[in-house]
Amino acid sequence: MNILLVNDDGIDAPGLSVLYSAVRDLGTITVVAPDGERSAVSHSITLDKPMPLKKFVKEGLFEGYALCGTPADCVKLALAEIMPSPPDLVISGINLGSNTGLNVIYSGTVGGAAEAVFNGIPGIAVSLTTYDHPNWEPAANFIRFLVKRMKNDLPRDVMLNVNVPNVKNNSDIAGLRICEQGMAQWKEKFEKRTDPKGRTYYWMSGIKKELNEAETIDETAVKNNYISLTPIRFDLTAHDKLNGLTILESDYQKNR
């Protein structure tokens, strides 16, 4: 396989090194990632400034390219300029912090994998559900299992969103659950501050809003120490509402 790796935590992030080590013997690996953290940039792309590109060597572990851009930019440039042919798979991660519930909309990790799907290439986003004291082993083991098991059956029209609970030992993983995306979201808090010149600015933080969702929802699954895998489709049309809105067509013609 030809595999492209990307992330939103930056090319020097430990999660990307772990991901590379997990899949490096499964094919030819290309790494193109942002030159610094680009968390929560969703699927944004860079239109109004240059995007410098530098070769990057990670302590003898891998060689790749660091781009001054977003995860989606990285995938676009890799497909257009860096890789001689399209990859068989794009993996984005391993992200620090969960991408469950409505976080999927904001996530740069998801944005990188989504760009693959937009180009007809299988895409996987993988996240470890912690910001502190990460144990990378379960996530590395699972993504390796997933690529080996699904390499000939990876879907091209949906993205696979994987969230791995942060447990002390691999044996603490309860199993795998194929899940629906939930509606959990962050409750933002804005701290008002003043800079040395007396100008007001804000620093955003927050906590995850707890919801009582079913066991088959991504956020609930990881709380119960299951790895969650959610197929994400990017057709945002509310198909169940189309018929109910068609009356507007005739009403508009009558009243225009």
C-alpha angles and dihedrals in degrees: 000000000000106000128189118204124202137158143175099231092072135264093278094053115122093230091064091051090051091050092050092051091049096055106021094107094047095076146311108326126208120186121202114162140152117280090234141005115312100172119164095013090124111196096332120147131201116251107149106052141038120271110217115206124206133181111245131200118197107209092296092304100102143345120225146138127277114207128193091228146075128291090259089051089053093054093044092051093044091054095043104038117004109044118062090216134012116278122248090228141011119208120191119198154333084223124194105231132031125285099201132130116001091347085085089073094054100037121116088196089060090043091061094050091043091058088059092053091048086060096048094258124126111255132195126188115196127189136179110220100231142069096201134060096354121203101204098183100088092048092047092048093049098048089049090050092047095050093046093045098043103031093114096036105043110140118240099196098055135043121232111228113199126190120185121196116235104244131166095238135022088238089064091070106107094206141272125306125192100219146187120237109260132212099243113138142171122268102221125221122193119206112205115220140170124225124220090270092056096255120143120237136164134228115205124216134146149158132255111263109234117231129185097235131162123273089252092062116101098238093048092048094056091045086059091050095256123135106240122215117187126182107221122202122197100208098109095186113128093225093181090061099049098088093047092055099047091089086074090068095063094037090054092051090051095048104037 
